[in-house]
């Protein structure tokens, strides 16, 4: 319990700031995770442009349905 108390004491200012401005980097972490999956599944690209297009395709939330 004393470790938790000290942890809360050290980060008390940051905790209060989060309640005032509830902003996190969760979205960017999620995108980074998707990009890492694309990178791992490709096992290397010959050109950066191919890598970029694949990232945009998977992370761009494109609707590929015909007539949509």
C-alpha positions as CSV (number, residue, x, y, z in Angstrom):
1,X,0.0,0.0,0.0
2,X,2.8,2.4,0.7
3,X,4.2,1.9,-2.9
4,X,0.7,2.7,-4.3
5,X,0.5,5.8,-2.0
6,X,3.9,7.0,-3.2
7,X,3.0,6.4,-6.8
8,X,-0.2,8.4,-6.5
9,X,1.7,11.2,-4.7
10,X,4.3,11.4,-7.5
11,X,1.7,11.5,-10.2
12,X,-1.0,13.5,-8.4
13,X,-0.6,16.6,-10.7
14,X,-0.9,14.5,-13.8
15,X,-4.0,12.7,-12.5
16,X,-5.7,16.0,-11.8
17,X,-4.7,17.3,-15.3
18,X,-6.3,14.2,-16.9
19,X,-9.7,14.9,-15.2
20,X,-9.5,18.5,-16.5
21,X,-8.4,17.5,-20.0
22,X,-9.3,13.8,-20.6
23,X,-7.0,13.3,-23.6
24,X,-5.0,10.1,-24.3
25,X,-2.9,8.8,-27.1
26,X,-5.0,5.6,-27.4
27,X,-5.9,6.4,-31.0
28,X,-2.3,6.8,-32.1
29,X,-1.3,3.7,-30.3
30,X,-4.0,1.7,-32.1
31,X,-2.9,3.0,-35.5
32,X,0.7,2.2,-34.6
33,X,-0.4,-1.3,-33.7
34,X,-2.2,-1.7,-37.1
35,X,0.9,-0.4,-38.9
36,X,3.2,-2.9,-37.1
37,X,0.8,-5.7,-38.2
38,X,1.0,-4.6,-41.8
39,X,4.8,-4.4,-41.6
40,X,5.1,-7.8,-40.1
41,X,2.8,-9.5,-42.6
42,X,4.7,-8.0,-45.5
43,X,8.1,-9.3,-44.5
44,X,9.7,-6.3,-46.2
45,X,8.7,-4.0,-49.1
46,X,10.8,-3.2,-52.1
47,X,9.6,0.4,-52.2
48,X,8.4,2.7,-49.5
49,X,5.5,3.7,-51.7
50,X,4.1,0.1,-51.5
51,X,4.3,0.2,-47.7
52,X,2.6,3.6,-47.6
53,X,-0.2,2.4,-49.8
54,X,-0.8,-0.7,-47.8
55,X,-0.9,1.4,-44.5
56,X,-3.4,3.8,-46.0
57,X,-5.5,0.9,-47.3
58,X,-5.7,-0.9,-43.9
59,X,-5.9,2.2,-41.7
60,X,-7.9,4.5,-43.9
61,X,-11.3,2.9,-43.2
62,X,-12.2,2.8,-46.8
63,X,-15.5,1.4,-47.9
64,X,-14.8,-1.0,-50.7
65,X,-18.4,-2.1,-51.3
66,X,-19.7,-1.4,-54.8
67,X,-22.3,1.4,-55.0
68,X,-21.6,2.5,-51.4
